[in-house]
Amino acid sequence: MDSQMNEYRLANRISRREALKLGFLGTAGLALLKPRDALARLGDKPARAKSVIQIWMWGGPSHLDTFDPKPDAGYDFCGPLDNPIPTNVDGIQIGELLPLLARQADKFSIIRSMTHGVNAHETASYLMQTGRQPGRLVYPCVGAVVSLFKGYDRGYEGLVPPYIVLTQSQGRFSEAGFLGQRYKPFCTGGDPNQQRFVVEGIVAQGISDERQIARRELLHSLDSLGRAMPGNPHFQRLDQCEENAYELMFGDARKLFDLSQEKDEIRERYGRTTFGQSCLMARRLVAAGVPYVTINYGGWDTHKQHFETMRRKLPEMDRGMATLLADLADRGLLDTTIVWWGGEFGRTPKVQWEPPWNGGRGHYGKCFSVVLAGGGFKGGQVVGASDAWGANVVERPVYPRDLIGSIHELLGIDPDGPLPNARGLDVRVLPTAARDEESAGRLKEIMVS
């Protein structure tokens, strides 16, 4: 069984059964319960959003080829992608390889002035996920903070953990930071586009259900110690953990991850790709009440042959993301679900034509784009502007702290409030002093009042 999934479920079970009365947790248990107690004292703020779907563009996507095209900048900046297309919102154009998203522009807002100035993957990822510069203390990312405020500590009763990554860990930073393992994401593994989505700890590759059940029966037949000590509270907890695991493997949680329950028509609309089916899976998860889902979408670190990659990747992204927005809206879920598209930075505006890059784009944190939709963010808007080459922010800079604080606020999490933790650290959800973490203010212009 997957130990991480068991840990999530066991931690939830312990808090509900008041494990302190069983004399099981001791000092460690007191520390575990501190965040829950502190959260109970914080109270709730009004929330427009219930969930977040983060489309994490691992490696950093080019803003010029997606949501901030510069057709007049010339071939050295646009390459062959110099024909942006109009959207269904007057005055807004996006990249020519995104025709389906162009029809959904009334549902999303584009930030064209995202900036932090960092060109290193690890540092930029940490900044975009925590709103903080790296230091001695490792802070939790957005998903872990949402898991703290919207997860088991606040009565979350979902079938699966409150923070899920489809499908592989992002790998650039420690997601939970000092909050600890309880708030790490559950990474599904597998490929939702395969005939059988092999979810880690729920579906076992190459092992039939019958064989899995037979293994359990064999385990029970060998458990002589457990039979000799009926009623032992420690064994009872282990039995409950096992029961939870098998419920995940054969119960409603497994059905949640079973995309064969969707009509072929809807699966085709999303695209029969790993990304397309991940978008569909994300929709199923937020419909089931999961507060935070990340789609870790790799392949955007395009140092070489950038335009060949764009012609493959952008149509795939266009289809999956556009269908996700439309599907969420049709089901009445977009109003309460934030969709956040972006990576750790953008790509260099000027194309590197010389060998060995052969038409590549490098890392670029000085100016790039992010897209936000739903959950209290307005659609059909553009925030900020870059110069004629997409190289510098010339209007309304947006820093990571501004972006993350806006998302927290719509979720009902006070960005300036305390961040409860078992270590007793006196820290805030986001830094209030702008010494290291620059800020130009939250995105009030696209937040529904």
C-alpha positions in Angstrom: 0.0 0.0 0.0 1.2 3.5 -0.6 2.6 4.8 2.6 1.8 8.4 1.8 -1.8 7.7 1.1 -2.1 5.7 4.3 -0.5 8.6 6.2 -3.1 11.0 5.0 -5.9 8.7 5.9 -4.5 7.6 9.2 -3.8 11.2 10.3 -7.4 12.1 9.5 -8.6 9.1 11.5 -6.4 9.9 14.5 -7.6 13.5 14.7 -11.3 12.4 14.6 -10.9 9.7 17.2 -9.2 11.9 19.7 -6.1 9.7 19.8 -4.8 11.5 22.8 -7.4 9.7 24.9 -6.0 6.4 23.7 -2.6 7.4 25.1 -1.0 6.8 21.7 0.4 10.2 20.4 2.2 11.6 23.4 4.3 14.7 22.9 4.5 14.1 19.1 0.7 14.0 19.0 0.4 17.3 20.8 2.6 18.9 18.2 0.5 17.3 15.4 -2.7 18.8 16.8 -1.3 22.4 17.2 -2.1 23.5 13.7 -5.7 22.2 14.0 -6.2 24.1 17.3 -4.7 27.2 15.9 -6.9 27.0 12.7 -10.0 26.6 14.9 -9.2 29.9 16.5 -8.6 31.7 13.2 -12.2 31.5 11.9 -13.2 31.6 8.3 -13.0 34.4 5.8 -15.5 34.8 3.0 -14.4 32.6 0.1 -15.5 32.7 -3.5 -13.3 29.7 -4.5 -13.4 26.2 -3.2 -10.7 24.6 -5.3 -7.6 25.3 -7.4 -6.5 23.6 -10.6 -2.9 24.6 -11.2 -1.5 23.9 -14.6 2.2 24.0 -13.8 4.2 24.5 -17.0 7.3 22.8 -15.8 10.4 24.3 -17.4 8.8 27.7 -18.3 6.7 28.4 -21.3 7.3 31.2 -23.9 5.1 34.2 -23.4 5.6 35.4 -26.9 4.3 32.2 -28.4 1.3 31.9 -26.1 -0.4 34.8 -24.4 1.7 37.9 -25.2 2.5 37.7 -29.0 4.7 40.4 -30.6 4.1 40.1 -34.3 5.9 43.4 -35.1 9.1 42.5 -33.3 10.5 40.6 -36.3 11.7 37.2 -37.1 14.5 37.2 -34.4 11.8 37.4 -31.8 8.7 35.7 -33.3 10.3 33.1 -35.6 7.7 31.5 -37.8 4.9 32.1 -35.2 4.2 35.7 -36.2 0.5 35.6 -36.9 -1.5 36.0 -33.6 -5.2 35.4 -33.7 -8.1 37.4 -32.3 -10.1 36.0 -29.4 -13.8 36.3 -28.5 -12.9 39.4 -26.5 -12.4 42.5 -28.6 -8.8 43.8 -28.5 -7.2 40.6 -27.1 -5.0 38.5 -29.3 -3.1 35.3 -28.4 -0.7 32.9 -30.1 -1.7 31.4 -33.5 -1.5 27.8 -32.2 -4.2 28.4 -29.5 -7.4 28.7 -31.5 -9.6 26.8 -29.0 -8.4 29.0 -26.1 -9.1 32.0 -28.3 -12.8 31.1 -28.1 -12.7 30.9 -24.3 -10.9 34.2 -23.6 -14.0 35.6 -22.0 -13.4 33.0 -19.2 -9.8 33.9 -18.3 -7.5 36.9 -17.6 -4.0 37.2 -18.9 -1.2 38.7 -16.7 1.4 40.0 -19.2 3.6 41.6 -16.6 4.6 38.8 -14.3 8.2 39.3 -13.0 10.8 38.2 -10.5 14.0 38.4 -12.4 15.3 35.0 -11.6 16.5 32.7 -14.3 17.4 29.5 -12.3 14.7 26.8 -12.3 14.9 25.9 -8.6 14.9 29.4 -7.2 12.2 30.6 -9.7 10.0 27.6 -8.9 10.3 28.2 -5.2 9.4 31.9 -5.7 6.4 31.2 -7.8 5.2 28.5 -5.5 5.8 30.2 -2.1 6.0 33.9 -2.8 9.3 34.0 -1.0 13.0 34.2 -1.7 14.9 31.1 -0.6 16.4 31.3 2.9 17.3 29.1 5.9 13.6 28.2 6.5 11.9 26.2 3.7 8.3 27.5 3.4 5.3 25.5 2.1 4.0 26.0 -1.4 0.5 27.1 -2.3 -0.9 23.6 -2.4 0.4 22.7 1.0 -1.0 25.9 2.5 -4.4 25.2 1.0 -4.2 21.6 2.3 -3.6 23.1 5.8 -6.4 25.5 5.7 -8.9 23.5 3.6 -7.9 19.9 4.3 -8.3 17.4 7.2 -7.6 20.0 9.8 -10.7 21.8 8.7 -13.0 18.8 8.4 -12.2 17.8 4.9 -14.0 14.5 4.2 -12.9 13.7 0.7 -12.3 10.3 -0.7 -8.7 11.2 -1.6 -6.1 13.5 0.0 -6.8 17.3 -0.3 -3.6 18.1 -2.4 -3.0 15.9 -5.5 -0.4 16.1 -8.2 -1.1 14.6 -11.6 1.1 12.7 -12.2 4.7 13.2 -11.2 6.2 15.3 -8.4 7.3 18.7 -9.5 10.7 18.0 -8.1 12.1 21.5 -7.9 11.4 22.2 -4.2 10.0 20.7 -1.0 6.3 21.2 -1.4 5.3 21.1 2.3 8.4 22.8 3.7 8.3 23.1 7.5 4.7 22.0 7.7 5.9 18.5 7.3 4.8 15.3 5.5 1.1 15.6 6.5 0.7 18.4 3.9 2.7 17.0 1.0 0.8 16.2 -2.2 -0.3 12.8 -3.2 1.4 12.2 -6.5 -0.7 9.7 -8.6 2.0 8.4 -10.9 0.7 6.5 -13.9 -0.8 7.9 -17.1 -4.5 8.8 -17.2 -4.4 8.3 -21.0 -3.6 4.6 -20.7 -6.4 2.1 -20.8 -6.0 1.6 -17.0 -4.9 4.6 -15.0 -2.4 3.0 -12.6 -2.7 5.3 -9.6 0.0 4.7 -7.0 -1.3 2.8 -4.0 -4.8 2.3 -5.6 -4.2 0.4 -8.8 -1.3 -2.1 -9.0 0.4 -2.6 -12.4 0.0 -6.1 -13.6 -1.9 -7.4 -10.6 -5.5 -8.3 -10.9 -8.1 -7.5 -8.3 -8.5 -11.2 -7.6 -4.8 -11.6 -6.8 -4.8 -8.4 -4.6 -7.7 -9.8 -2.6 -6.0 -13.2 -2.3 -2.9 -11.5 -1.0 -5.0 -9.8 1.7 -6.5 -13.2 2.7 -3.0 -14.7 2.9 -1.8 -11.8 5.1 -4.7 -12.4 7.5 -4.1 -16.1 7.6 -0.5 -15.4 8.7 -1.4 -12.8 11.3 -1.2 -15.1 14.4 -0.1 -12.3 16.7 -3.1 -10.2 15.8 -5.5 -13.1 16.4 -3.8 -13.8 19.8 -4.4 -10.2 21.0 -8.0 -9.3 20.0 -9.0 -5.8 21.0 -5.5 -4.4 21.3 -5.8 -0.7 20.4 -2.5 -0.6 18.5 -3.6 -3.5 16.2 -7.0 -1.9 15.9 -5.4 1.2 14.5 -3.4 -0.9 12.0 -6.5 -2.8 11.0 -8.3 0.5 10.4 -5.4 1.8 8.3 -5.6 -1.4 6.2 -9.3 -1.1 5.8 -8.9 2.5 4.6 -6.3 1.4 2.1 -8.5 -1.4 0.7 -11.4 1.0 0.5 -9.2 3.3 -1.7 -8.3 0.3 -3.9 -11.8 -1.2 -4.3 -14.2 1.5 -3.2 -15.4 4.9 -4.3 -11.9 6.5 -4.5 -10.9 4.0 -7.1 -14.0 4.9 -9.1 -13.0 8.5 -8.9 -9.8 7.8 -10.7 -11.5 5.5 -13.3 -11.8 7.6 -16.4 -13.5 4.8 -18.3 -16.6 6.0 -16.5 -16.5 9.1 -18.7 -18.2 9.1 -22.2 -15.8 8.6 -25.1 -17.0 11.9 -26.5 -15.9 13.9 -23.5 -12.5 12.1 -23.4 -11.9 12.9 -27.1 -12.8 16.5 -26.5 -10.0 16.8 -23.9 -7.6 15.0 -26.2 -6.3 11.5 -25.8 -3.0 12.7 -24.4 -1.5 12.5 -20.9 -2.2 16.3 -20.5 -5.7 16.2 -21.9 -6.7 13.3 -19.7 -5.0 14.9 -16.7 -7.3 18.0 -17.3 -10.3 15.7 -17.3 -9.1 14.0 -14.1 -8.6 17.4 -12.5 -12.2 18.3 -13.3 -13.4 15.0 -11.7 -11.3 15.7 -8.6 -12.5 19.2 -8.0 -16.1 18.0 -8.6 -15.5 15.6 -5.8 -14.4 18.4 -3.5 -10.6 18.1 -3.7 -9.2 21.6 -2.7 -6.0 21.6 -4.7 -4.9 19.8 -7.9 -1.7 20.4 -9.8 -1.2 19.1 -13.3 2.6 18.9 -13.6 2.9 19.5 -17.4 6.5 19.0 -18.5 8.3 19.6 -21.7 8.6 23.5 -21.8 12.3 23.9 -21.1 12.9 24.5 -24.8 16.6 25.5 -25.2 16.8 23.8 -28.5 14.5 23.6 -31.5 11.9 25.6 -29.7 9.4 26.0 -32.6 9.3 22.3 -33.5 8.4 21.6 -29.9 5.7 24.4 -29.9 4.0 22.9 -32.9 3.6 19.7 -31.0 2.9 20.9 -27.5 0.7 24.0 -28.0 -2.1 22.3 -29.9 -2.2 19.6 -27.1 -2.3 22.3 -24.4 -4.9 24.3 -26.3 -7.3 21.4 -26.6 -7.0 20.2 -23.0 -7.0 23.6 -21.3 -9.8 25.0 -23.5 -12.0 22.0 -22.9 -11.3 22.2 -19.1 -12.5 25.8 -18.9 -15.6 25.1 -21.0 -16.4 21.9 -19.1 -16.0 23.5 -15.7 -18.3 26.4 -16.8 -20.9 24.0 -18.3 -21.1 22.1 -15.0 -21.3 25.2 -12.8 -17.9 24.6 -11.3 -15.8 27.4 -12.8 -17.3 30.0 -10.4 -15.8 28.1 -7.5 -12.6 26.7 -9.2 -9.5 28.8 -9.8 -7.6 27.7 -12.9 -4.0 28.9 -12.7 -1.7 28.4 -15.7 2.0 29.3 -15.6 5.5 28.1 -14.9 8.5 29.3 -13.0 9.4 31.9 -15.7 9.1 32.6 -19.4 11.6 32.2 -22.3 14.0 34.7 -23.8 12.2 37.0 -26.2 15.1 36.9 -28.7 15.5 33.5 -30.3 18.9 31.8 -30.1 19.3 30.7 -33.7 23.0 29.8 -33.5 24.3 26.2 -32.8 23.8 24.3 -30.6 20.5 25.9 -29.9 19.2 25.9 -33.5 16.2 28.2 -32.7 15.9 27.8 -28.9 14.8 30.1 -26.1 16.5 30.4 -22.8 15.2 31.0 -19.3 13.6 34.4 -18.7 12.3 35.7 -15.3 12.3 39.4 -16.1 8.9 39.4 -17.9 6.5 36.6 -18.6 2.8 35.6 -18.6 0.3 33.9 -16.3 -3.3 33.0 -16.9 -6.0 33.0 -14.3 -9.7 31.9 -14.6 -12.6 31.2 -12.3 -13.1 31.2 -8.6 -13.6 34.9 -8.4 -11.2 36.0 -11.1 -12.8 37.9 -13.9 -12.5 36.8 -17.5 -11.7 38.7 -20.7 -9.1 40.9 -19.0 -5.5 41.8 -19.5 -3.3 42.9 -16.6 -0.1 44.8 -17.2 2.0 45.0 -20.4 5.4 44.2 -21.7 7.4 46.3 -24.2 7.4 45.8 -28.0 9.8 42.8 -27.7 8.3 41.2 -24.6 11.6 41.9 -22.8 10.5 44.3 -20.0 7.5 45.1 -17.9 6.2 48.6 -18.8 2.9 48.6 -17.0 1.6 47.2 -13.7 4.3 44.7 -12.5 2.9 41.6 -10.8 5.2 39.7 -8.4 4.8 36.2 -7.1 3.5 37.4 -3.7 0.8 39.5 -5.5 -0.3 36.5 -7.5 -0.3 34.0 -4.6 -1.9 36.4 -2.2 -4.8 37.0 -4.6 -5.4 33.2 -4.9 -5.3 32.8 -1.1 -7.7 35.7 -0.6 -10.3 34.2 -3.0 -10.0 30.9 -1.2 -10.8 32.6 2.1 -7.3 32.3 3.4 -5.9 35.5 4.9 -2.5 36.1 3.1 -1.4 38.4 6.0 -2.6 36.0 8.7 -0.6 33.5 10.8 0.5 30.2 9.3 -0.2 27.6 12.0 2.5 24.9 12.3 3.6 22.2 14.6 7.0 23.7 15.2 5.5 26.8 16.8 7.2 29.2 14.3 5.8 32.8 14.3 5.3 33.1 10.6 2.7 34.5 8.2 1.0 32.9 5.2 2.9 35.4 3.1 5.6 37.9 4.1 4.2 41.3 5.1 7.5 43.2 4.7 8.7 43.7 1.2 12.4 43.7 1.9 13.2 40.6 -0.2 9.8 39.8 -1.7 8.7 42.6 -4.0 5.0 43.5 -4.3 2.8 45.9 -6.3 -0.4 44.8 -4.7 -2.9 42.0 -5.2 -4.9 41.6 -8.4 -7.9 43.6 -7.3 -8.6 44.7 -10.8 -9.6 41.2 -11.9 -11.0 40.0 -8.6 -14.8 40.0 -8.3 -15.7 42.3 -5.4 
